[in-house]
Amino acid sequence: MISEEIMQGEEKFEVPRKKASKRKMEVDNEDPVAGGEAEDGDVDLSILQPAFPPLKKEKLADGTEVRKVPVPQHRYSPLKENWMKLFEPIVEHLKLQVRFNLKSKNVEIRTCKDTTDIQNLQKAADFVRAFVLGFEVEDALALVRLDDLFIDSFVVQDVKTLKGDHLARAIGRVAGKGGRTKYTVENVTKTRIVLADAKIHILGSYQNIAIARRAICNLILGSPPSKVYGTLRTVAARSAERF
């Protein structure tokens, strides 16, 4: 009888011990961020939730940011001839500093104390990059004046794997006789196109770039220009009605 009472007593005390340990494990596994503060109240939620605000201009190394645009060798002469056309918008209107580094062959643009908007730095870099890719200064300047313009670049081999004479014929179909096909695509889609060997660069709005790229891809794949012109007229009329 005594042994049975002792066993019953042990069973009575074992049940609350298990419950207490289980409750303790639940409290330990509880996330302090999701469940609130811990029991002792020493946890600070602001420490558990990190915040990374943008750096201010004064906290940078010397208060300036720099963009570098590499210039290929075949664009040295055009850059030298049109330097003042690039210099004036960047310095006078965007309030930035610009120079051409002769050692690294880069156009370096940086902010200064007169810079009013930090976004002007990226606009100036896109402006110089567009000129380096082969666009005219007047066309590239639209990237500074307007916010919804972009540059899309691709290679003929991205559309179709061509080599030798087949590649030359595909580029010829895109350009047309005397550049007639390229000018037609530009005027209809309101874009600017640069053919640099097998590379093609398109400057314009997102929707217009998509229309021009589709037409150029059809020309690369072998469609005759007359068929591409008809498709362009239909798509251009549809987009004009949409707006």
Buried (B, 14 or more C-beta within 10 A) or exposed (E): EEEEEEEEEEEEEEEEEEEEEEEEEEEEEEEEEEEEEEEEEEEEEEEEEEEEEEEEEEEEEEEBBEBEBEBEEEBEEBBEEBEEBBEEBBBEBBBBBBEBEEEEEBBBBBBEEEBEEEEBBEBBBBBBBBBBBBBBBEBBBBBBEEEEBEBBEBEBBEBEEBEEEEBEEBBEBBBBEEEEBBEBBBEBBBBBBBBEEBBBBBBBBEBBBBBBBBBBBBBBEEBEBEEBBEBBEEBBEEBEEEE
